[in-house]
Amino acid sequence: MRLLPWTGADGKPCYLSTDNPHSMLSRLADEVEAAQLRSAGQVLAGARAVLGDAGAGERAVRFALVRAVESLQDVLRVAVSRGERIPGSGGNLSARGGDWSTEQDRFPPHAADSPHE
């Protein structure tokens, strides 16, 4: 079973049951993972810029932190998915990694958009 790089409408993890890494859905998952990793690199660069700016306000710092948390969640899902596909891993990395799949419930995607200043 492959952990997919997205969640269902209910926020729960989605899995793909196939041994074919070249199936259409497997290739789509690979493309989404690659996009998530590229995006995480951009978010990291932006967060570093905000943290390096002594004049950055609370709103900018909160926005950078929320986006960093979202990206970290995506990157962790990619790492778990890839780790579970390593032969000999036992395919149970997500169970050892804690309940990271529900972080979005605790950190809503648009929390930084609400006024806190």
Secondary structure, 3 states (H helix, E strand, C coil): CEEEEEECCCCCEEEECCCCCCCHHHHHHHHHHHHHHHHHHHHHHHHHHHHHCCCCCHHHHHHHHHHHHHHHHHHHHHHHHHHHCCCCCCCCHHHHCCCHHHHHHHCCCCHHHCCCC
